[in-house]
Amino acid sequence: MSAENTSFAQALNAALDDAMADDDNVIMLGEDVGDEQGGGVFKVSKGLSGKYGTNRVRSTPISEQAIIGAAVGAAITGMRPVAEIMLMNFITIAMDQLVNHAAKLRFMSGGQTNVPLVVRTTTGAGVGFGGQHSDMLEAWFAHVPGLKIATASNPADAYGLLRSAIDDEDPTILIENITHYRMTGPAAEPGYRVPLGKAAITREGGDVTLVTYGRGVGDCLTAAGQLADEGIAAEVIDLRTVSPWDEEAVLASVAKTKRAVIVHEAVRPFGAGAEISARIHEELFNDLAGPVQRVASYPSPVPFAKSLETAFLYSVADIVQAARETTKKKA
């Protein structure tokens, strides 16, 4: 990592800039991504259309179907498009292009047609954007063979995951949590890559494994600090890629600690945590000292009112309590 700090948004901008400089086939398209429109709602693409031209950084009409449809077409003809869907809920409008085309073309062509497409999208509760702009929908797409799903918890990983996604021969959805854009941290060195499907152990411990990704990483690290004060040593795993997830790393950690808590912002029923929990129970049932716990948000559309939105989201206290439960230690 670099000695300099950068913001999450700046790290993404640097990744796009470096990828476009390295490969003329990397292009960008999406609503308002050009400099004349401000370089994106969150300024992630600021300066890029001025540097690389509007043929490579193209602002589009407000049509998610057109954005993803054009990106799929560009990908199968040899380009490496990065398509921005402003908010994750709006991906629903392009489900056919993603699920029936991008995800399946390699399989349907007998491996002859790759779709090296990246879809960048933003979401997350906590900023008052309401129910149609804040859903974490990673479980929908993780359920679709042929799609890769990644989400970063810090600026360096944001850079590295985006570079790896652009390199990849298959379609990848990169989920950017809206609460992270102003986060700062060490900058990645130019060219840094985070391998898709490879988790990171962000804190070591021997009593319980906290498995998470995205915004949950910071919350789990905070919870692990509080648990340490109670004599509970929590190991924190940042999956970084939800699909394919690093099953080997998670199982190795849980085999050591014999306890697990899975944390994600998405609502609890049918979430990614259910799949991870099932695999842990299937593979380590006889080794577990207690059932796997899940911490997630309340099964409701994301509320607009601040008080209700806070109640909707899980809390650090929820993580701490789940770890106490599985280690049989009370406050």
C-alpha positions as CSV (number, residue, x, y, z in Angstrom):
1,M,0.0,0.0,0.0
2,S,1.0,3.6,-0.5
3,A,2.0,5.8,2.4
4,E,-0.6,8.4,1.1
5,N,-4.3,8.3,2.0
6,T,-7.1,8.5,-0.4
7,S,-10.9,8.5,-0.4
8,F,-13.0,5.5,-1.5
9,A,-14.3,7.5,-4.5
10,Q,-10.8,8.7,-5.4
11,A,-9.6,5.1,-5.3
12,L,-12.3,4.0,-7.8
13,N,-11.5,7.0,-10.0
14,A,-7.8,6.0,-10.0
15,A,-8.6,2.4,-10.8
16,L,-10.7,3.5,-13.8
17,D,-8.0,6.0,-14.9
18,D,-5.2,3.4,-14.7
19,A,-7.3,0.7,-16.5
20,M,-8.2,3.1,-19.3
21,A,-4.6,4.2,-19.7
22,D,-3.4,0.5,-19.8
23,D,-6.0,-0.7,-22.3
24,D,-7.8,1.2,-25.0
25,N,-10.6,-1.4,-25.0
26,V,-11.7,-0.2,-21.5
27,I,-14.7,2.1,-21.9
28,M,-17.3,3.6,-19.5
29,L,-20.9,4.4,-19.9
30,G,-23.7,5.4,-17.7
31,E,-25.9,8.3,-16.6
32,D,-24.0,11.6,-16.0
33,V,-20.6,9.9,-16.0
34,G,-19.1,12.6,-18.3
35,D,-17.4,15.7,-17.1
36,E,-20.1,17.9,-18.6
37,Q,-22.6,16.3,-16.3
38,G,-20.3,16.4,-13.3
39,G,-18.4,13.2,-13.6
40,G,-21.1,11.0,-12.0
41,V,-23.4,11.7,-9.1
42,F,-20.6,10.7,-6.6
43,K,-17.8,12.1,-8.8
44,V,-16.2,8.7,-9.3
45,S,-15.6,9.4,-13.0
46,K,-14.6,13.0,-12.7
47,G,-12.0,14.1,-15.2
48,L,-12.1,10.9,-17.2
49,S,-14.1,12.0,-20.2
50,G,-11.9,15.1,-20.5
51,K,-8.8,12.9,-20.5
52,Y,-10.0,10.0,-22.7
53,G,-12.8,11.6,-24.7
54,T,-16.5,11.1,-24.9
55,N,-16.2,8.1,-27.2
56,R,-14.7,6.2,-24.3
57,V,-16.5,7.8,-21.4
58,R,-20.1,8.3,-22.6
59,S,-23.0,9.7,-20.7
60,T,-26.2,7.9,-21.6
61,P,-29.9,8.6,-21.5
62,I,-31.8,7.5,-18.4
63,S,-32.3,3.9,-19.6
64,E,-30.7,1.1,-17.6
65,Q,-31.8,-1.4,-20.2
66,A,-29.9,0.5,-22.9
67,I,-26.8,0.9,-20.7
68,I,-26.5,-2.8,-19.9
69,G,-27.6,-3.9,-23.3
70,A,-25.0,-1.7,-25.0
71,A,-22.4,-2.9,-22.5
72,V,-23.1,-6.5,-23.2
73,G,-22.9,-5.9,-26.9
74,A,-19.6,-4.1,-26.5
75,A,-18.2,-6.8,-24.3
76,I,-18.9,-9.6,-26.8
77,T,-17.2,-7.7,-29.6
78,G,-13.9,-7.3,-27.6
79,M,-14.3,-4.2,-25.5
80,R,-14.1,-4.1,-21.7
81,P,-17.0,-1.9,-20.7
82,V,-17.6,-0.5,-17.2
83,A,-21.3,0.3,-17.0
84,E,-22.5,2.5,-14.1
85,I,-26.0,1.9,-12.8
86,M,-26.5,4.9,-10.5
87,L,-28.3,3.0,-7.7
88,M,-28.6,-0.8,-7.2
89,N,-32.4,-0.8,-7.2
90,F,-32.4,0.4,-10.8
91,I,-30.6,-2.8,-11.9
92,T,-34.1,-4.4,-11.7
93,I,-34.8,-2.6,-15.0
94,A,-31.9,-4.4,-16.7
95,M,-32.4,-7.9,-15.2
96,D,-33.0,-9.5,-18.6
97,Q,-29.8,-8.2,-20.0
98,L,-27.8,-9.3,-17.0
99,V,-29.4,-12.5,-16.0
100,N,-30.5,-14.0,-19.4
101,H,-27.7,-12.6,-21.5
102,A,-24.5,-11.5,-19.8
103,A,-24.5,-14.3,-17.3
104,K,-25.3,-17.1,-19.8
105,L,-23.6,-16.2,-23.1
106,R,-20.4,-18.0,-22.2
107,F,-22.3,-21.2,-21.3
108,M,-24.7,-21.0,-24.2
109,S,-21.9,-20.5,-26.7
110,G,-19.9,-23.5,-25.4
111,G,-17.2,-21.2,-24.0
112,Q,-16.7,-19.3,-27.3
113,T,-18.1,-16.0,-26.2
114,N,-16.9,-14.2,-23.1
115,V,-18.6,-11.2,-21.6
116,P,-15.9,-9.1,-19.8
117,L,-18.3,-6.6,-18.4
118,V,-18.2,-4.7,-15.1
119,V,-21.3,-3.2,-13.6
120,R,-20.6,-0.6,-10.9
121,T,-23.5,0.3,-8.7
122,T,-24.2,2.1,-5.4
123,T,-26.6,1.3,-2.6
124,G,-26.9,1.3,1.2
125,A,-29.1,2.4,4.0
126,G,-28.3,5.1,6.5
127,V,-28.5,8.2,4.3
128,G,-32.2,8.7,4.0
129,F,-32.6,7.7,0.3
130,G,-35.7,5.6,1.0
131,G,-36.9,2.2,0.0
132,Q,-36.4,2.4,-3.8
133,H,-32.8,3.6,-3.6
134,S,-31.1,1.7,-0.7
135,D,-31.5,-2.1,-1.1
136,M,-28.6,-4.5,-0.8
137,L,-29.5,-7.1,-3.5
138,E,-26.3,-9.1,-3.7
139,A,-28.1,-12.4,-2.9
140,W,-30.3,-12.0,-6.0
141,F,-27.2,-12.0,-8.3
142,A,-25.1,-14.4,-6.3
143,H,-27.9,-16.9,-7.1
144,V,-27.2,-16.5,-10.8
145,P,-24.5,-18.8,-12.2
146,G,-22.2,-16.8,-14.4
147,L,-22.2,-13.6,-12.5
148,K,-19.5,-12.5,-10.0
149,I,-20.3,-10.2,-7.1
150,A,-17.7,-8.1,-5.3
151,T,-17.8,-5.3,-2.7
152,A,-15.0,-3.4,-1.0
153,S,-14.7,-2.3,2.6
154,N,-11.8,0.2,2.1
155,P,-10.2,2.4,-0.6
156,A,-7.3,0.1,-1.4
157,D,-9.6,-2.9,-2.0
158,A,-12.0,-0.7,-4.0
159,Y,-9.1,0.0,-6.4
160,G,-7.9,-3.6,-6.4
161,L,-11.3,-5.2,-6.9
162,L,-12.2,-2.9,-9.7
163,R,-9.0,-3.6,-11.5
164,S,-9.5,-7.3,-11.2
165,A,-13.1,-7.0,-12.3
166,I,-12.1,-5.2,-15.4
167,D,-9.4,-7.8,-16.2
168,D,-11.9,-10.7,-15.7
169,E,-13.4,-12.5,-18.7
170,D,-16.8,-12.8,-17.0
171,P,-19.4,-10.2,-15.9
172,T,-18.8,-8.8,-12.5
173,I,-21.1,-6.6,-10.4
174,L,-19.1,-4.3,-8.1
175,I,-21.3,-3.0,-5.2
176,E,-20.2,0.3,-3.7
177,N,-21.7,1.2,-0.4
178,I,-23.0,4.8,-0.5
179,T,-21.7,5.4,3.1
180,H,-18.1,4.6,1.9
181,Y,-17.4,7.3,-0.7
182,R,-15.9,9.7,1.8
183,M,-14.0,7.0,3.7
184,T,-10.3,7.5,3.6
185,G,-7.5,5.0,4.0
186,P,-4.1,4.0,2.5
187,A,-4.0,4.3,-1.3
188,A,-3.2,1.2,-3.4
189,E,-0.1,1.2,-5.5
190,P,-0.9,1.6,-9.3
191,G,-1.7,-1.8,-10.8
192,Y,-2.6,-3.4,-7.4
193,R,-5.1,-6.2,-7.8
194,V,-7.4,-8.0,-5.3
195,P,-8.1,-11.5,-6.6
196,L,-11.8,-12.1,-7.0
197,G,-12.9,-14.9,-4.7
198,K,-10.1,-14.3,-2.2
199,A,-11.1,-13.2,1.4
200,A,-8.9,-11.2,3.8
201,I,-8.5,-11.8,7.5
202,T,-8.6,-8.3,8.9
203,R,-8.3,-9.3,12.5
204,E,-7.1,-12.6,14.0
205,G,-8.7,-14.3,17.0
206,G,-9.4,-17.7,18.4
207,D,-12.9,-17.6,20.0
208,V,-15.3,-16.7,17.2
209,T,-15.2,-15.9,13.5
210,L,-17.1,-12.9,12.2
211,V,-17.7,-13.3,8.5
212,T,-18.8,-10.2,6.6
213,Y,-18.2,-7.9,3.7
214,G,-18.7,-4.2,2.7
215,R,-19.9,-1.9,5.4
216,G,-20.1,-4.9,7.8
217,V,-16.3,-5.1,8.0
218,G,-15.9,-1.8,9.9
219,D,-18.8,-2.7,12.1
220,C,-17.3,-6.2,12.9
221,L,-13.9,-4.6,13.6
222,T,-15.6,-2.3,16.1
223,A,-17.5,-5.2,17.6
224,A,-14.3,-7.2,17.9
225,G,-12.7,-4.4,19.8
226,Q,-15.5,-4.4,22.3
227,L,-15.5,-8.2,22.5
228,A,-11.8,-8.1,23.3
229,D,-12.5,-6.0,26.4
230,E,-14.8,-8.9,27.5
231,G,-12.1,-11.5,26.9
232,I,-13.6,-12.8,23.6
233,A,-11.0,-12.9,20.7
234,A,-12.9,-12.5,17.5
235,E,-11.4,-13.2,14.1
236,V,-12.8,-10.9,11.3
237,I,-13.0,-12.1,7.7
238,D,-13.7,-9.7,4.9
239,L,-15.1,-11.8,2.0
240,R,-14.5,-9.0,-0.5
241,T,-16.2,-11.3,-3.1
242,V,-19.7,-12.5,-2.3
243,S,-19.8,-14.8,-5.3
244,P,-17.6,-16.8,-5.6
245,W,-17.0,-16.6,-1.8
246,D,-13.8,-17.8,-0.3
247,E,-15.2,-21.0,1.3
248,E,-11.7,-22.4,2.1
249,A,-10.8,-19.3,4.2
250,V,-14.0,-19.2,6.1
251,L,-14.1,-22.9,6.9
252,A,-10.5,-22.9,8.0
253,S,-11.2,-20.0,10.4
254,V,-14.4,-21.6,11.8
255,A,-12.6,-24.9,12.2
256,K,-10.2,-23.1,14.4
257,T,-12.6,-21.0,16.4
258,K,-15.6,-23.5,16.3
259,R,-18.0,-20.6,16.3
260,A,-19.3,-18.2,13.7
261,V,-21.4,-15.0,13.3
262,I,-22.2,-13.9,9.7
263,V,-23.0,-10.2,9.3
264,H,-24.5,-8.4,6.3
265,E,-26.5,-5.3,5.7
266,A,-29.1,-7.0,3.4
267,V,-32.2,-8.3,5.1
268,R,-31.8,-11.6,6.9
269,P,-34.3,-14.0,5.2
270,F,-32.7,-15.7,2.2
271,G,-29.6,-13.5,2.4
272,A,-26.0,-14.5,1.5
273,G,-25.5,-15.4,5.1
274,A,-27.9,-18.3,4.9
275,E,-25.8,-20.0,2.2
276,I,-22.6,-19.4,4.2
277,S,-24.2,-20.7,7.4
278,A,-25.5,-23.8,5.6
279,R,-22.1,-24.6,4.2
280,I,-20.4,-24.2,7.6
281,H,-23.0,-26.5,9.2
282,E,-22.6,-29.1,6.4
283,E,-18.8,-29.1,6.5
284,L,-18.1,-28.5,10.2
285,F,-21.2,-29.7,12.0
286,N,-19.3,-32.0,14.4
287,D,-16.7,-29.4,15.1
288,L,-19.0,-26.5,16.0
289,A,-19.3,-25.5,19.6
290,G,-22.6,-23.8,18.9
291,P,-25.0,-22.9,16.0
292,V,-23.9,-20.3,13.5
293,Q,-25.5,-16.9,14.3
294,R,-26.7,-14.4,11.6
295,V,-26.9,-10.6,12.1
296,A,-28.6,-8.7,9.3
297,S,-31.2,-5.9,8.7
298,Y,-34.9,-6.1,9.5
299,P,-37.0,-7.7,6.8
300,S,-38.7,-4.5,5.5
301,P,-38.3,-2.0,2.7
302,V,-35.7,0.5,3.8
303,P,-37.5,3.3,5.6
304,F,-37.0,7.0,4.8
305,A,-37.6,8.3,8.3
306,K,-34.2,8.4,10.2
307,S,-35.6,6.8,13.3
308,L,-37.1,3.9,11.4
309,E,-34.0,3.6,9.1
310,T,-31.9,3.2,12.2
311,A,-34.2,0.5,13.6
312,F,-34.1,-1.3,10.2
313,L,-30.3,-1.6,10.2
314,Y,-28.5,-4.1,12.4
315,S,-26.1,-2.5,14.9
316,V,-22.7,-3.1,16.3
317,A,-24.5,-4.1,19.6
318,D,-26.3,-6.8,17.6
319,I,-23.0,-8.3,16.5
320,V,-21.5,-8.2,20.0
321,Q,-24.6,-9.9,21.4
322,A,-24.5,-12.6,18.7
323,A,-20.9,-13.3,19.5
324,R,-21.7,-13.5,23.2
325,E,-24.5,-15.9,22.5
326,T,-22.4,-18.3,20.5
327,T,-19.5,-18.2,23.0
328,K,-22.0,-18.5,25.9
329,K,-20.7,-15.3,27.5
330,K,-23.1,-12.6,28.8
331,A,-22.5,-8.9,29.4
